[in-house]
Amino acid sequence: MNFRPSNRRFGATIHSRREFVAGAVLGSVSLAAGIGCASSSHPASAAKDTTPRSARKTLGVALLGLGGYSESQLGPALKLTRHCELRGIVTGSPDKVETWRDEYGIPAEAVYDYESFPRIADNPSIDVVYVVTPTALHAKYAILAARAGKHVCCEKPMAMNVDECQAIIDACRANRVSLSIGYRMHHEPNTQTVVQLGRDKPYGAIRSVRAIAGDRNKGEPTWRMDPTMGGGALYDMGVYAINAIRYSTGEEPLRVTAARQWADRPELFHSVDENTEFELALPSGAVGHGKASRNDNTNKLRIEAERGWYELEPMQTYEGVEGKTSDGKALDKKIENQQARQMDDDALAILEGRAPMAPGEEGLRDVRIIQAIQRAAKTGEPVDLVRS
């Protein structure tokens, strides 16, 4: 990656406030034991299940936060799931309640605002709370959900900092509930193929990985433009690039060797980074090149190995993820809906008493790297991840 001096550097504000256990016997699992493993991929029995939904064992889900992602993706996906269904909502927008109740048949007693949310503990029809708020609110509501005795799914990035991530993990452990992070790409079949290629190394040792996650944002004044809420390219999009470097190599980075943050449109992105580039040193000697952008619409993961390459482009869109290899193989497996697959996989993990594919520790690792990238961009110096 070619780093050039930047006239402007930004970093999201870091708030220093301060394993998954599904039942008494489960411990945490690493990424290497999750994504891409045959035992962790979507079970064939679930994919072929023709049992009427009313006769299946399902978990009740409450969506906490009814913003764009819940409205356009998670809600519709919950109409397709086989092992979980939408049974409750938590919102601070009373004007949304009627629409959601009509669309999903949610009873009045399963509608909560943020003040009444702790009363969800008294609702036995709800098993899982899916936290879909701005990042700065993840820790607060994930911890409250765990204390209410509900399993927790938390959107990514998991929280604002490592301390908050650990607090969520600790709360779920103490209350003996499961914790999964909304890494939908872990459940996507072409991504799983990339992970398997990284394990099997048919093209030889991996030399470098380049992951770019970007879109073209108009700079609307939403929480994504507020550094205290988790706004900016690195928090919003960078987690895809960081996680892709990790899952495609199966390695945990040793250090951030270089990073920079800048704005192409400083009149809009004056408080948060519009772009972040970074390099990660991996234990094998491979290098991870990452970029997150709210101005560059590139969306690609490419792995260069000793005897060839393979890539996904796009690598993390809601649909149409596909790729190819240097010897002409197509990575083009299809699924009906990524979010439905993710939520079904997580529900099955709970029902079968096993760890999810993306436990809390997975989210914590990425947030640790996000914070290290911020420090490297601010200081212009490498940041050691082993001791950070």
DRENTOR-15559 format. One record per residue (C-alpha): residue number from 0; residue in three letters; x, y, z. Coordinates in Angstrom, 1 decimal, padded with zeros to 4 digits. Layout:
REM DRENTOR-15559
[NUM "ALA" [X Y Z]];
...
***
This chain:
REM DRENTOR-15559
[0 "MET" [000.0 000.0 000.0]];
[1 "ASN" [001.3 003.4 -000.9]];
[2 "PHE" [000.9 005.8 002.0]];
[3 "ARG" [001.2 009.4 001.3]];
[4 "PRO" [001.2 012.3 003.8]];
[5 "SER" [-002.3 013.4 004.8]];
[6 "ASN" [-003.3 017.0 005.5]];
[7 "ARG" [-006.1 015.8 007.7]];
[8 "ARG" [-006.4 012.9 010.1]];
[9 "PHE" [-009.4 011.9 012.0]];
[10 "GLY" [-010.2 009.3 014.7]];
[11 "ALA" [-013.4 008.3 016.4]];
[12 "THR" [-013.5 009.3 020.0]];
[13 "ILE" [-012.6 006.4 022.3]];
[14 "HIS" [-014.7 006.1 025.5]];
[15 "SER" [-012.9 004.2 028.2]];
[16 "ARG" [-015.8 002.7 030.1]];
[17 "ARG" [-014.3 000.4 031.8]];
[18 "GLU" [-016.7 -016.3 025.6]];
[19 "PHE" [-019.4 -017.1 024.9]];
[20 "VAL" [-021.1 -019.6 027.2]];
[21 "ALA" [-024.3 -021.3 025.9]];
[22 "GLY" [-025.4 -023.0 029.1]];
[23 "ALA" [-022.9 -024.3 031.7]];
[24 "VAL" [-020.7 -026.4 029.5]];
[25 "LEU" [-019.8 -024.4 026.4]];
[26 "GLY" [-016.7 -022.3 026.1]];
[27 "SER" [-015.6 -019.8 023.5]];
[28 "VAL" [-014.4 -020.9 020.1]];
[29 "SER" [-011.9 -019.2 017.8]];
[30 "LEU" [-012.5 -018.2 014.2]];
[31 "ALA" [-010.5 -021.1 013.0]];
[32 "ALA" [-013.1 -023.5 014.6]];
[33 "GLY" [-016.0 -021.6 013.1]];
[34 "ILE" [-016.4 -020.0 009.7]];
[35 "GLY" [-015.9 -022.4 006.8]];
[36 "CYS" [-015.8 -025.6 008.8]];
[37 "ALA" [-018.1 -028.2 007.5]];
[38 "SER" [-019.5 -028.7 011.0]];
[39 "SER" [-020.3 -025.0 011.3]];
[40 "SER" [-021.8 -024.3 007.9]];
[41 "HIS" [-025.6 -024.2 007.5]];
[42 "PRO" [-026.8 -027.8 008.1]];
[43 "ALA" [-028.3 -029.6 005.1]];
[44 "SER" [-031.2 -030.7 007.2]];
[45 "ALA" [-032.2 -027.1 007.9]];
[46 "ALA" [-031.8 -026.1 004.2]];
[47 "LYS" [-034.1 -029.0 003.2]];
[48 "ASP" [-036.6 -028.8 006.1]];
[49 "THR" [-040.1 -028.8 004.7]];
[50 "THR" [-041.8 -029.1 008.1]];
[51 "PRO" [-044.5 -026.5 008.6]];
[52 "ARG" [-043.1 -023.6 010.6]];
[53 "SER" [-045.7 -023.9 013.2]];
[54 "ALA" [-044.5 -027.5 014.0]];
[55 "ARG" [-040.8 -026.6 014.2]];
[56 "LYS" [-038.9 -025.6 017.3]];
[57 "THR" [-038.2 -021.9 016.9]];
[58 "LEU" [-036.7 -019.1 019.0]];
[59 "GLY" [-038.4 -015.8 019.5]];
[60 "VAL" [-036.4 -012.8 018.4]];
[61 "ALA" [-036.8 -009.2 019.5]];
[62 "LEU" [-035.2 -006.5 017.3]];
[63 "LEU" [-033.7 -003.7 019.4]];
[64 "GLY" [-033.5 -000.7 017.1]];
[65 "LEU" [-035.7 -000.3 014.1]];
[66 "GLY" [-033.4 001.7 011.8]];
[67 "GLY" [-032.7 001.0 008.1]];
[68 "TYR" [-030.9 -002.3 008.6]];
[69 "SER" [-033.8 -003.8 010.7]];
[70 "GLU" [-036.4 -002.4 008.3]];
[71 "SER" [-034.8 -003.4 005.0]];
[72 "GLN" [-032.9 -006.5 005.9]];
[73 "LEU" [-033.5 -008.2 009.3]];
[74 "GLY" [-037.2 -007.8 009.4]];
[75 "PRO" [-037.8 -009.3 005.9]];
[76 "ALA" [-035.2 -012.0 006.6]];
[77 "LEU" [-037.1 -013.1 009.7]];
[78 "LYS" [-040.0 -014.0 007.4]];
[79 "LEU" [-037.6 -016.6 005.8]];
[80 "THR" [-036.0 -018.1 008.8]];
[81 "ARG" [-036.7 -021.7 009.8]];
[82 "HIS" [-035.5 -021.7 013.4]];
[83 "CYS" [-036.3 -018.2 014.7]];
[84 "GLU" [-039.1 -015.7 014.2]];
[85 "LEU" [-039.8 -012.1 015.1]];
[86 "ARG" [-041.8 -011.8 018.3]];
[87 "GLY" [-040.9 -008.4 019.7]];
[88 "ILE" [-039.5 -005.0 019.0]];
[89 "VAL" [-037.7 -002.3 021.0]];
[90 "THR" [-037.8 001.2 019.6]];
[91 "GLY" [-037.6 004.8 020.6]];
[92 "SER" [-039.8 005.8 017.7]];
[93 "PRO" [-043.5 005.4 018.6]];
[94 "ASP" [-044.5 006.2 015.0]];
[95 "LYS" [-042.9 003.0 013.8]];
[96 "VAL" [-044.8 000.7 016.1]];
[97 "GLU" [-048.1 000.4 014.2]];
[98 "THR" [-046.4 -000.4 010.9]];
[99 "TRP" [-044.2 -003.1 012.5]];
[100 "ARG" [-047.1 -004.7 014.4]];
[101 "ASP" [-049.2 -004.8 011.3]];
[102 "GLU" [-046.4 -006.2 009.1]];
[103 "TYR" [-045.2 -008.9 011.6]];
[104 "GLY" [-048.2 -009.6 013.8]];
[105 "ILE" [-046.4 -008.5 017.0]];
[106 "PRO" [-048.7 -008.3 020.1]];
[107 "ALA" [-048.9 -005.1 022.0]];
[108 "GLU" [-047.3 -006.7 025.1]];
[109 "ALA" [-044.1 -007.4 023.0]];
[110 "VAL" [-043.5 -003.8 022.1]];
[111 "TYR" [-041.0 -002.0 024.3]];
[112 "ASP" [-039.3 001.4 024.3]];
[113 "TYR" [-035.8 001.8 025.7]];
[114 "GLU" [-037.0 002.7 029.2]];
[115 "SER" [-039.3 -000.3 029.5]];
[116 "PHE" [-036.9 -002.7 027.8]];
[117 "PRO" [-035.7 -004.4 031.0]];
[118 "ARG" [-039.3 -005.7 031.3]];
[119 "ILE" [-038.5 -008.0 028.4]];
[120 "ALA" [-037.3 -010.4 031.1]];
[121 "ASP" [-040.9 -011.2 031.9]];
[122 "ASN" [-041.8 -012.2 028.3]];
[123 "PRO" [-041.1 -016.0 027.8]];
[124 "SER" [-041.9 -015.8 024.1]];
[125 "ILE" [-038.7 -013.8 023.4]];
[126 "ASP" [-035.5 -015.8 023.6]];
[127 "VAL" [-033.0 -013.6 021.7]];
[128 "VAL" [-032.5 -009.9 021.6]];
[129 "TYR" [-030.7 -008.6 018.4]];
[130 "VAL" [-029.0 -005.3 019.2]];
[131 "VAL" [-029.2 -003.1 016.0]];
[132 "THR" [-028.5 000.4 017.5]];
[133 "PRO" [-025.7 002.8 016.7]];
[134 "THR" [-022.4 001.3 017.8]];
[135 "ALA" [-022.0 003.5 020.9]];
[136 "LEU" [-025.2 001.9 022.4]];
[137 "HIS" [-024.3 -001.7 021.8]];
[138 "ALA" [-022.7 -002.3 025.1]];
[139 "LYS" [-025.5 -000.8 027.2]];
[140 "TYR" [-028.3 -002.7 025.6]];
[141 "ALA" [-026.5 -006.0 025.0]];
[142 "ILE" [-025.7 -006.0 028.8]];
[143 "LEU" [-029.3 -005.2 029.7]];
[144 "ALA" [-030.5 -008.0 027.4]];
[145 "ALA" [-028.1 -010.5 029.1]];
[146 "ARG" [-029.2 -009.4 032.5]];
[147 "ALA" [-032.8 -010.0 031.4]];
[148 "GLY" [-031.8 -013.6 030.7]];
[149 "LYS" [-032.0 -013.3 026.9]];
[150 "HIS" [-029.5 -014.6 024.4]];
[151 "VAL" [-027.7 -011.8 022.6]];
[152 "CYS" [-026.9 -011.1 019.0]];
[153 "CYS" [-025.0 -007.8 018.6]];
[154 "GLU" [-024.4 -006.1 015.3]];
[155 "LYS" [-020.8 -005.2 014.3]];
[156 "PRO" [-018.6 -003.5 015.2]];
[157 "MET" [-019.3 -005.1 018.5]];
[158 "ALA" [-018.8 -001.9 020.6]];
[159 "MET" [-016.8 001.3 020.8]];
[160 "ASN" [-013.7 -000.2 022.5]];
[161 "VAL" [-012.2 -003.3 023.9]];
[162 "ASP" [-013.4 -002.6 027.4]];
[163 "GLU" [-017.0 -002.4 026.2]];
[164 "CYS" [-016.6 -005.6 024.2]];
[165 "GLN" [-015.3 -007.4 027.3]];
[166 "ALA" [-018.1 -006.1 029.4]];
[167 "ILE" [-020.6 -007.6 027.0]];
[168 "ILE" [-018.8 -011.0 027.0]];
[169 "ASP" [-018.7 -010.9 030.8]];
[170 "ALA" [-022.4 -010.1 031.2]];
[171 "CYS" [-023.4 -012.9 028.9]];
[172 "ARG" [-021.1 -015.4 030.7]];
[173 "ALA" [-022.4 -014.3 034.1]];
[174 "ASN" [-026.0 -014.7 033.0]];
[175 "ARG" [-025.4 -017.9 031.1]];
[176 "VAL" [-026.7 -016.8 027.8]];
[177 "SER" [-025.2 -017.1 024.3]];
[178 "LEU" [-023.5 -014.2 022.5]];
[179 "SER" [-023.1 -013.9 018.8]];
[180 "ILE" [-021.9 -011.0 016.6]];
[181 "GLY" [-023.7 -010.2 013.4]];
[182 "TYR" [-020.9 -011.2 011.0]];
[183 "ARG" [-023.2 -012.4 008.2]];
[184 "MET" [-020.2 -013.0 005.8]];
[185 "HIS" [-019.2 -015.9 008.1]];
[186 "HIS" [-022.4 -017.6 007.0]];
[187 "GLU" [-022.1 -016.8 003.2]];
[188 "PRO" [-021.0 -019.9 001.2]];
[189 "ASN" [-018.5 -018.2 -001.2]];
[190 "THR" [-016.8 -016.6 001.8]];
[191 "GLN" [-016.6 -020.0 003.4]];
[192 "THR" [-014.9 -021.3 000.3]];
[193 "VAL" [-012.3 -018.6 000.6]];
[194 "VAL" [-011.7 -019.6 004.2]];
[195 "GLN" [-011.3 -023.2 003.2]];
[196 "LEU" [-008.8 -022.2 000.5]];
[197 "GLY" [-006.8 -020.4 003.1]];
[198 "ARG" [-006.7 -023.5 005.2]];
[199 "ASP" [-006.0 -026.0 002.4]];
[200 "LYS" [-003.6 -023.7 000.5]];
[201 "PRO" [-004.0 -025.3 -002.9]];
[202 "TYR" [-002.2 -022.2 -004.4]];
[203 "GLY" [000.6 -022.3 -001.8]];
[204 "ALA" [001.3 -020.0 001.0]];
[205 "ILE" [-000.5 -016.7 001.1]];
[206 "ARG" [001.7 -013.7 000.4]];
[207 "SER" [-000.8 -010.9 000.7]];
[208 "VAL" [-004.4 -010.0 001.1]];
[209 "ARG" [-006.1 -006.9 000.0]];
[210 "ALA" [-009.6 -006.1 001.3]];
[211 "ILE" [-011.5 -002.9 000.4]];
[212 "ALA" [-015.0 -002.1 001.7]];
[213 "GLY" [-016.5 001.1 000.5]];
[214 "ASP" [-019.5 002.9 -000.7]];
[215 "ARG" [-020.4 006.4 -001.9]];
[216 "ASN" [-022.0 008.3 001.0]];
[217 "LYS" [-023.5 011.7 000.5]];
[218 "GLY" [-022.6 012.8 004.0]];
[219 "GLU" [-026.1 013.0 005.4]];
[220 "PRO" [-026.2 014.2 009.1]];
[221 "THR" [-026.9 010.8 010.7]];
[222 "TRP" [-025.2 009.0 013.6]];
[223 "ARG" [-022.7 007.7 011.1]];
[224 "MET" [-021.2 011.2 010.9]];
[225 "ASP" [-020.8 011.4 014.7]];
[226 "PRO" [-017.5 010.0 016.1]];
[227 "THR" [-019.0 009.6 019.6]];
[228 "MET" [-021.6 007.2 018.2]];
[229 "GLY" [-019.3 005.0 016.1]];
[230 "GLY" [-019.4 007.0 012.9]];
[231 "GLY" [-016.7 007.2 010.2]];
[232 "ALA" [-015.4 004.9 007.6]];
[233 "LEU" [-013.2 002.8 009.9]];
[234 "TYR" [-016.0 001.9 012.3]];
[235 "ASP" [-018.7 001.7 009.7]];
[236 "MET" [-016.9 -000.2 006.9]];
[237 "GLY" [-013.5 -001.0 008.1]];
[238 "VAL" [-014.7 -004.0 010.2]];
[239 "TYR" [-015.4 -005.8 006.9]];
[240 "ALA" [-011.9 -005.3 005.6]];
[241 "ILE" [-010.3 -006.2 008.9]];
[242 "ASN" [-012.4 -009.3 009.4]];
[243 "ALA" [-011.8 -010.4 005.8]];
[244 "ILE" [-008.0 -010.2 006.3]];
[245 "ARG" [-008.4 -012.4 009.4]];
[246 "TYR" [-010.8 -015.0 008.0]];
[247 "SER" [-009.1 -015.4 004.6]];
[248 "THR" [-005.7 -016.1 006.2]];
[249 "GLY" [-006.8 -017.8 009.5]];
[250 "GLU" [-004.2 -015.6 011.2]];
[251 "GLU" [-004.4 -012.9 013.9]];
[252 "PRO" [-002.4 -009.8 013.0]];
[253 "LEU" [000.7 -009.0 015.0]];
[254 "ARG" [000.8 -005.3 014.4]];
[255 "VAL" [-000.5 -002.4 012.4]];
[256 "THR" [002.5 -001.3 010.4]];
[257 "ALA" [001.0 001.8 008.8]];
[258 "ALA" [-002.3 003.6 008.7]];
[259 "ARG" [-003.7 006.9 007.6]];
[260 "GLN" [-007.1 008.6 007.7]];
[261 "TRP" [-008.3 011.4 005.5]];
[262 "ALA" [-011.3 013.2 004.0]];
[263 "ASP" [-011.7 013.8 000.2]];
[264 "ARG" [-014.7 016.0 001.1]];
[265 "PRO" [-013.7 017.8 004.3]];
[266 "GLU" [-016.7 020.1 004.1]];
[267 "LEU" [-018.8 017.0 004.8]];
[268 "PHE" [-016.4 014.7 006.7]];
[269 "HIS" [-015.0 017.2 009.1]];
[270 "SER" [-015.6 015.2 012.3]];
[271 "VAL" [-015.0 011.6 011.1]];
[272 "ASP" [-012.8 009.8 008.6]];
[273 "GLU" [-014.1 009.5 005.1]];
[274 "ASN" [-011.3 007.1 004.2]];
[275 "THR" [-008.9 004.8 006.2]];
[276 "GLU" [-006.1 002.8 004.8]];
[277 "PHE" [-004.0 000.4 006.9]];
[278 "GLU" [-001.4 -002.5 006.7]];
[279 "LEU" [-001.4 -005.5 009.0]];
[280 "ALA" [001.6 -007.7 009.6]];
[281 "LEU" [000.6 -011.4 009.9]];
[282 "PRO" [002.5 -014.2 011.7]];
[283 "SER" [003.3 -016.1 008.5]];
[284 "GLY" [004.9 -013.0 006.9]];
[285 "ALA" [001.9 -012.3 004.8]];
[286 "VAL" [000.7 -008.7 004.6]];
[287 "GLY" [-002.8 -007.5 004.9]];
[288 "HIS" [-003.8 -004.3 003.1]];
[289 "GLY" [-007.1 -002.8 004.1]];
[290 "LYS" [-009.2 000.2 003.1]];
[291 "ALA" [-012.5 001.5 004.3]];
[292 "SER" [-014.2 004.3 002.5]];
[293 "ARG" [-017.4 006.4 002.3]];
[294 "ASN" [-016.3 007.7 -001.0]];
[295 "ASP" [-014.8 004.8 -002.9]];
[296 "ASN" [-017.4 002.3 -004.0]];
[297 "THR" [-014.9 -000.6 -004.4]];
[298 "ASN" [-015.9 -003.8 -002.7]];
[299 "LYS" [-013.2 -006.5 -003.1]];
[300 "LEU" [-011.2 -009.2 -001.4]];
[301 "ARG" [-008.1 -010.6 -003.2]];
[302 "ILE" [-005.7 -013.2 -001.9]];
[303 "GLU" [-002.3 -013.5 -003.6]];
[304 "ALA" [-000.5 -016.8 -003.0]];
[305 "GLU" [002.7 -018.5 -004.2]];
[306 "ARG" [001.1 -020.2 -007.2]];
[307 "GLY" [-002.0 -018.2 -007.9]];
[308 "TRP" [-004.7 -016.0 -006.6]];
[309 "TYR" [-008.4 -016.0 -005.7]];
[310 "GLU" [-010.9 -013.2 -005.1]];
[311 "LEU" [-014.4 -012.1 -004.2]];
[312 "GLU" [-015.9 -009.1 -005.9]];
[313 "PRO" [-018.1 -007.9 -004.4]];
[314 "MET" [-017.0 -009.4 -001.1]];
[315 "GLN" [-019.7 -008.2 001.3]];
[316 "THR" [-022.8 -006.9 -000.4]];
[317 "TYR" [-026.2 -008.2 000.8]];
[318 "GLU" [-026.5 -010.3 -002.3]];
[319 "GLY" [-024.4 -011.2 -005.3]];
[320 "VAL" [-021.2 -012.1 -003.5]];
[321 "GLU" [-019.1 -014.0 -006.1]];
[322 "GLY" [-015.5 -014.5 -007.2]];
[323 "LYS" [-013.0 -016.5 -009.2]];
[324 "THR" [-009.6 -018.1 -008.9]];
[325 "SER" [-006.5 -017.8 -011.1]];
[326 "ASP" [-007.1 -021.2 -012.6]];
[327 "GLY" [-010.6 -020.4 -013.7]];
[328 "LYS" [-012.8 -021.7 -011.0]];
[329 "ALA" [-016.0 -019.8 -010.2]];
[330 "LEU" [-017.0 -018.9 -006.7]];
[331 "ASP" [-020.7 -018.5 -007.3]];
[332 "LYS" [-022.7 -020.4 -004.7]];
[333 "LYS" [-026.1 -018.9 -004.1]];
[334 "ILE" [-028.3 -018.6 -001.0]];
[335 "GLU" [-031.7 -017.0 -000.6]];
[336 "ASN" [-030.8 -014.5 002.1]];
[337 "GLN" [-027.7 -013.8 004.0]];
[338 "GLN" [-029.3 -012.5 007.1]];
[339 "ALA" [-031.8 -015.4 007.3]];
[340 "ARG" [-028.9 -017.8 007.0]];
[341 "GLN" [-027.0 -016.0 009.8]];
[342 "MET" [-029.9 -015.9 012.2]];
[343 "ASP" [-030.9 -019.5 011.5]];
[344 "ASP" [-027.3 -020.6 012.1]];
[345 "ASP" [-027.2 -018.7 015.4]];
[346 "ALA" [-030.6 -020.0 016.5]];
[347 "LEU" [-029.5 -023.6 015.7]];
[348 "ALA" [-026.3 -023.1 017.8]];
[349 "ILE" [-028.5 -022.2 020.8]];
[350 "LEU" [-031.0 -025.0 020.2]];
[351 "GLU" [-028.3 -027.5 019.8]];
[352 "GLY" [-026.2 -026.3 022.8]];
[353 "ARG" [-023.1 -025.3 020.9]];
[354 "ALA" [-021.0 -022.2 020.3]];
[355 "PRO" [-022.0 -019.8 017.5]];
[356 "MET" [-019.8 -019.2 014.4]];
[357 "ALA" [-019.0 -015.6 015.5]];
[358 "PRO" [-018.9 -015.4 019.3]];
[359 "GLY" [-018.1 -012.3 021.3]];
[360 "GLU" [-014.4 -012.8 021.2]];
[361 "GLU" [-014.5 -012.4 017.4]];
[362 "GLY" [-016.0 -009.0 017.7]];
[363 "LEU" [-013.5 -008.0 020.4]];
[364 "ARG" [-010.5 -008.9 018.2]];
[365 "ASP" [-011.7 -006.6 015.4]];
[366 "VAL" [-012.4 -003.7 017.7]];
[367 "ARG" [-008.9 -004.1 019.2]];
[368 "ILE" [-007.5 -003.8 015.7]];
[369 "ILE" [-009.8 -000.8 014.9]];
[370 "GLN" [-008.4 001.0 018.0]];
[371 "ALA" [-004.8 000.2 017.0]];
[372 "ILE" [-005.4 001.5 013.5]];
[373 "GLN" [-006.6 004.8 015.0]];
[374 "ARG" [-003.5 005.1 017.1]];
[375 "ALA" [-001.2 004.3 014.2]];
[376 "ALA" [-003.0 006.9 012.0]];
[377 "LYS" [-002.7 009.5 014.7]];
[378 "THR" [000.9 008.9 015.7]];
[379 "GLY" [002.3 007.8 012.3]];
[380 "GLU" [004.0 004.9 014.2]];
[381 "PRO" [003.4 001.1 014.1]];
[382 "VAL" [001.2 -000.3 016.8]];
[383 "ASP" [001.9 -003.7 018.3]];
[384 "LEU" [-001.3 -005.7 018.6]];
[385 "VAL" [000.3 -008.4 020.8]];
[386 "ARG" [000.8 -006.0 023.7]];
[387 "SER" [-002.0 -003.6 022.9]];
***
